[in-house]
Amino acid sequence: MAEEEEPSSLHEGIFFVLPYLHLFELLSMARVCKSLRDAVREDMVPCLKLVVDEPLSFRLTDDRLAELAAKSQGRVQVLALIGCINITDDGLLGFVSSNPKITE
């Protein structure tokens, strides 16, 4: 059976949904197809609310948090790190300083 070709672009409606997804949901969507993977990678943190919970909480490090901070471009308004034992105060302060719109 021949592989089906994926459409080259996603329906624009998907970009209205992405800001409301949690990080785990975004990463799960990135595994669905190439188009979604590329959309999530190009704009990894389109969300205003970044919630990291199990199972990602044990894998998040200061370096990964710094990568998220760089990609977020100061847009994150809510940051919840639940059970993230590998995040230091310095890592958290770095993220918060690059996202001045954080209110929670």
Summary of the structure (lengths in Angstrom):
residues: 104
radius of gyration: 15.0
end to end distance: 50.7
largest distance: 53.0
contacts: 269
relative contact order: 0.15
helix: 42%
strand: 8%
